Amino acid sequence: MLSGREVTTMQYVFVLSSDRKPLDPCHPARARRLLKRGRAAVFRRHPFTIILKDRMAAESATHRYRLKIDPGSCTTGLAIVCEDTGRVVWTAEIRHRGHEAQGKRRKLRPKTWVKRLLRYVPITTISLKAESPIATWLEKRADWKKVYQDELAA
């Protein structure tokens, strides 16, 4: 752990051949040089992808890559890793909306469950009256029935 600093990886630039087949990702500095010299053009801005003007897929050697997914409760992590070297080429996080939406809905919901809890007779007072567990259970059930009857009558 690096004392309070976030650990980030280099985001490599995705590269397409002139016939739109994927090639190996390159370093951002190399992509800048290719764009500056006119050998490439921006194909997509996010994720940043360039397309080479003078290179076909058949002329290039490519490596195997693997997409790794780390599902989490709040965010899902994505990573593209080169299988040969184990080098992380690209990372991303997808934040789930579920927790935010649940929190907003929870605030809007009425607090009726607290009112319901306060209506019932505490179990400790019921269990102090009884001598045996069976009697306690019967008394508690009778008290709950009274509560429900009173609730339905009102």
C-alpha positions in Angstrom: 0.0 0.0 0.0 1.4 3.4 -1.0 0.5 5.8 1.9 -2.7 7.4 0.6 -1.8 7.4 -3.1 -3.8 5.6 -5.7 -2.0 3.1 -7.8 -2.8 3.5 -11.5 -1.6 1.7 -14.5 -0.6 3.2 -17.9 -3.5 3.2 -20.3 -2.2 2.0 -23.6 -3.7 3.1 -26.9 -5.7 0.6 -28.9 -4.5 0.3 -32.5 -6.5 -0.8 -35.6 -5.0 -1.7 -39.0 -6.2 0.0 -42.2 -8.6 -2.9 -42.7 -10.0 -2.3 -39.1 -8.5 -5.4 -37.5 -7.1 -5.1 -34.0 -3.4 -4.9 -33.5 -1.3 -4.7 -30.4 -1.9 -1.7 -28.2 0.9 0.9 -28.2 2.3 3.4 -25.7 0.6 6.9 -25.7 3.9 8.6 -26.8 4.2 6.3 -29.8 0.5 7.0 -30.7 1.2 10.8 -30.5 4.2 10.4 -32.9 2.1 8.3 -35.3 -0.6 11.0 -35.3 1.8 13.8 -35.6 3.6 12.2 -38.6 0.2 11.5 -40.3 0.6 7.7 -40.3 -2.5 7.3 -38.1 -5.9 8.9 -37.4 -8.1 9.0 -34.3 -10.8 6.3 -34.7 -12.5 6.6 -31.4 -12.0 8.9 -28.4 -13.1 6.6 -25.6 -11.4 4.2 -25.2 -8.8 6.1 -27.2 -8.2 4.1 -30.5 -6.2 5.0 -33.5 -6.3 3.5 -37.0 -3.1 3.1 -39.0 -3.2 4.3 -42.6 -0.3 2.3 -44.0 -0.5 -1.1 -42.1 -2.5 -4.2 -42.9 -3.3 -6.8 -40.3 -1.6 -9.5 -42.3 1.7 -7.6 -42.1 1.7 -7.3 -38.3 2.4 -9.8 -35.6 -0.1 -9.7 -32.7 -0.1 -11.2 -29.2 -3.0 -12.9 -27.3 -4.9 -10.8 -24.8 -7.3 -11.7 -22.1 -10.1 -9.6 -20.6 -10.3 -10.0 -16.8 -13.4 -9.0 -14.9 -13.6 -8.4 -11.1 -17.3 -8.1 -10.1 -17.8 -6.1 -6.9 -20.8 -4.9 -5.0 -20.3 -1.2 -5.9 -18.0 -1.3 -8.9 -16.9 -3.8 -11.5 -13.2 -3.8 -12.5 -12.1 -4.5 -16.0 -8.6 -5.2 -17.2 -7.0 -6.3 -20.5 -3.8 -8.3 -19.8 -1.3 -9.7 -22.3 -1.2 -13.4 -21.9 2.5 -13.8 -22.9 4.0 -11.1 -20.7 1.3 -10.6 -18.0 1.5 -6.9 -18.6 -1.7 -4.9 -17.9 -2.6 -2.9 -21.0 -5.9 -1.2 -20.1 -8.0 -0.9 -16.9 -11.5 0.5 -16.2 -14.1 0.6 -13.5 -17.8 0.5 -14.0 -19.8 2.0 -11.1 -23.1 0.3 -10.4 -26.1 2.5 -10.0 -28.0 0.1 -7.7 -26.6 1.3 -4.4 -27.3 5.0 -5.2 -30.9 4.3 -6.3 -31.5 2.1 -3.3 -30.3 4.8 -0.9 -32.6 7.4 -2.6 -35.6 5.1 -2.5 -34.9 4.2 1.1 -35.0 7.9 2.1 -38.4 8.3 0.4 -40.0 5.2 2.0 -42.2 5.9 5.0 -40.8 4.9 8.4 -43.8 2.7 9.1 -41.7 -0.3 10.3 -40.6 1.7 13.3 -44.2 2.4 14.2 -45.1 -1.2 13.8 -42.3 -2.3 16.1 -43.3 0.1 18.8 -46.9 -1.3 18.9 -45.8 -4.8 19.9 -45.4 -6.0 23.4 -41.7 -6.6 24.2 -40.8 -10.3 24.5 -38.8 -9.8 27.7 -41.9 -8.8 29.7 -43.9 -11.7 28.3 -41.2 -14.3 29.2 -40.9 -13.0 32.8 -44.6 -13.9 33.5 -44.3 -17.5 32.3 -43.0 -20.5 34.1 -42.3 -22.9 31.2 -41.2 -22.3 27.6 -44.5 -23.7 26.2 -46.5 -21.4 28.4 -44.4 -18.4 27.3 -45.0 -19.3 23.7 -48.7 -19.6 24.2 -48.9 -16.3 26.0 -46.8 -14.5 23.4 -49.0 -15.9 20.7 -52.1 -14.7 22.6 -50.7 -11.3 23.0 -49.8 -11.1 19.3 -53.4 -12.1 18.4 -54.7 -9.3 20.6 -52.4 -6.8 18.9 -53.6 -8.0 15.4 -57.3 -7.9 16.5 -56.9 -4.4 17.9 -55.1 -3.3 14.7 -57.9 -4.8 12.5 -60.7 -3.3 14.6 -59.2 0.2 14.4 
